[in-house]
């Protein structure tokens, strides 16, 4: 199978952004980051992220369906987003990647990134994931967002380098 698009999914601090940035540098394909788009939308509307998250299930769906439509279009594309793999379901030329990672490793990454104590990071990572999954369950009436059956490449990033993750993906494109 020749893939012309890549959809990267995974829980917070599983390595999505790192892989996205590494692939962008290596492949030089067009890109779309759902989180970045959402933050730019919120800034343009003079909203806080919390306000936008609380009030706007419609915006979440709009972004997810925009991703789906872009993945159906011709040409290359790399997408980073929680739902990108799900939105790419049944699109044959999309490499749907799920990054998985040990919860302790994810919390340690969050702690380092956000400069918060590990105990605070563990709490925030757990709460953020639970809130996001609850929201997605409500919107999409499903709960299989991280079910490996929805992806054609699963990489455990817990104890390998970002360079190794990138190489696994590049090898999968061949």
N, C-alpha and C positions, 0 to 999 in steps of 0.2 A: 504494500500500500504506500502510495506517495502522499505525504501530508503537506498541505499548503498553509495550514493554520495550526496554531497551538493554543489550547485553553488550559490555563493553570488554575487549579483549585486546591484548597487546603485550609486548615484551621489557622487561627492567628499564630504568627511566629513559627510557621512550619517551613518557611523559606520561599514563599511565593514571590515576594518582591525581589529578592536576591536572584532567583532563577530568571524572573522577567527581565531584570536589568542585564544579566549575563547574556541571555538570548538576544536581547535587543542589540547589544554590542557585537555579538558574534554573527548574527544573521542579517542585521540591518533591515529587517522587515518592518512594516508599519505596526504600530502598537495601540492598545487601548487598555487603560487601567480604570476599572469601575470605581475604585475608591477615590482616585484623583478627580475623575469626572464629577462624582458626588460632592467632593469638597469644593470644587470650582463652582458648581451649581449653587451650593449653599452660600458661598461668598457673594456671588452675583445677586442673589435674592436677599442679601443682608440678614441671613438667618444664622443661628448657632447650629452646630452639628446635632446637638441634643434635640432642639426644636424640630429639625428636619426629620430625624429618626423617629420621633414620637408621632408626628402628624402625617407622615407621608408614605404610606404603603404604596400609593399610586406611583410615586417617584421610583421606588425600589423596582416595581414591575416594569416601569418605563425603561429604566436602565438595563434591566435583565433582558427585556425583549429587544432593545437596541443591540445588545451584544449578540443575541441569537441572529438577528437580521444581518449583522456584519459578518458573522461566521458563515452564513449562507452565501454571501457575495463572493464574486471571483477575486482572486489574488491572494497574496500572503497576508497574514495577520497573527500577532501574538496578543492574547488577552489574559489579563490578571484579574481574577475576581472570584469571590466565594461561589457564585452560581455559574461561572463560565462553562465548566464541564457539563453541568446539567443542561444548560442552554444549547450545548453542542451535541446533545444526544441525537443519534441517527443522522448526523452529518458525516459522511465517510472520510472526507479529506481533512478532518480535524483530529489532531493528536490530543486526546483528553487526558491530562495529567492530574493525578491526585498526589499531593505531597502529604505524607503522614510523618508524625514526629512524637516522641515520648512527651507526655504532659510536663514532666519535670524539666526537660530540656527546653520546651517552649516557654515555660515560666522563667527560666534562667535567661533566655534570649530577650524576653520582654523586660526583665529587670535591668539588664545591661542597656538595652535600647532606650528605655524610658527613665533610667537613673532612679529607680525606686527599689526599696528592699525586696528581697525574694518573696517574703510572706505577702507583701502588698501585690507583687506581680502575680503570684498564684491566685489570689483573690480576684484581681481585675481580669485576668485571662479567663478564668472560669465563668465569671459573671458576664463578660462580654460575649463569650461563645453561647452561653445559655440564652441570653437576651436575643442574640441574632437568630439562633435556631428557632426559638419560640416565634419570632416575627416571621421567619420564612415558612414555618409550619402553618401559621395562620393565613398567610398570603397564598401559598401554593397547595395547601392541603396534602402535604407529603412530608416525610422525614428522612429520606434516604440521600441527603445531600453529600454525605461522605461515605456512602456505600461503594465499595470497590467495584461492584458490577457495573457502575455507571462510567467507568474510566477504562482506557486501554493501556495506561502506563501508571503504575503506582510506585513511588519512590519513598523509602523511609530515610528522612534527612537527619535522623537523630545523631548519628555518629559517623557521617561522611562529610567531606568538604564540599563547598559549593562548586568547586571545580569538577569534582567527581559527578555531582548531580547534573551539571551542564553536559558533561561527556555522555552520560547515560541518555539524555534527551537527544543530543546530536546523533548518537548512534541509532536511536530509534527512528530518526527521520530518514535514514538511508534505506 
